[in-house]
Amino acid sequence: MKKTKLAICTGTACYVMGASEFLLLEDDLPDDLKDKVEISGVTCLEKCKDAAYGKPPFVLIDDELVAGATVQNILEKIREKQC
C-alpha cells in the first residue's frame, strides 16, 4: 500500500494558525497509521492569497487541499485515503 503524503504549509499565516502542531503529528499518529503516512513541511502553498481556497492553515494530503486544517480532519482524510 502506498503512503499518504502530507505537505504541511509552514508559511507565516499557516504556522501561527496551527500548522506548527501538525509538524509534530508524526509522533502522535495512531499506531494503525504510523507506517502509512509521510509528513513534510513546505515553505508555503501560497493558498492564503486567494479566499476561494478557504482559510489557513493549509495541508496538502496527496493531491487534495485541506483548508482550515485541524488534527482531527487531517486524520479523517488520511483514513479515507487508506480505505
C-alpha positions in Angstrom: 0.0 0.0 0.0 1.4 3.4 -0.9 2.0 6.0 1.8 -0.3 9.0 2.1 1.8 12.2 1.7 1.1 15.2 3.9 2.6 18.5 2.8 2.1 21.0 5.7 2.3 24.6 4.8 4.7 26.4 7.2 4.2 29.9 5.8 3.6 32.6 8.4 -0.2 32.6 8.4 -0.5 28.8 8.4 2.2 28.4 11.0 0.6 30.8 13.5 -2.9 29.4 12.8 -1.9 25.9 13.9 0.3 24.2 11.3 3.2 24.2 13.8 1.5 21.4 15.7 0.9 19.4 12.5 4.7 19.1 12.1 4.6 17.0 15.3 1.8 14.8 14.1 4.2 12.1 13.0 5.0 11.4 16.7 1.3 11.3 17.7 -0.2 9.3 14.8 -2.3 6.4 15.9 -0.4 3.1 15.6 -2.5 1.9 12.6 -1.3 5.0 10.6 2.3 5.4 11.6 3.8 3.4 8.7 1.3 4.7 6.2 2.0 8.4 6.3 4.8 10.6 5.1 4.9 14.1 6.5 6.9 17.0 5.3 6.8 20.8 5.7 6.7 23.1 2.7 7.7 26.7 2.7 4.4 28.0 1.5 1.5 26.6 -0.5 0.5 30.2 -1.5 -3.2 29.5 -1.0 -4.0 32.2 1.6 -3.7 34.9 -1.0 -7.0 33.8 -2.6 -10.0 33.5 -0.3 -11.5 30.9 -2.7 -9.3 28.3 -1.2 -10.6 28.9 2.3 -8.7 29.9 5.5 -5.3 28.7 6.8 -3.8 26.5 8.0 -3.5 24.5 4.7 -2.3 21.0 4.3 -2.0 19.1 1.0 -2.9 15.4 1.5 -1.7 13.7 -1.6 -3.3 16.0 -4.2 -6.2 17.2 -2.0 -6.0 20.6 -0.4 -7.4 20.8 3.2 -8.2 24.4 4.3 -8.8 25.2 8.0 -7.0 22.1 8.8 -7.2 20.5 12.3 -5.5 17.4 13.6 -9.0 15.7 13.6 -9.8 16.5 9.9 -6.3 15.6 8.8 -6.6 12.1 10.4 -10.1 11.7 8.9 -8.7 12.4 5.4 -5.8 10.1 5.9 -8.1 7.3 6.9 -10.4 8.0 3.9 -7.4 7.7 1.5 -6.2 4.5 3.2 -9.5 2.7 2.5 
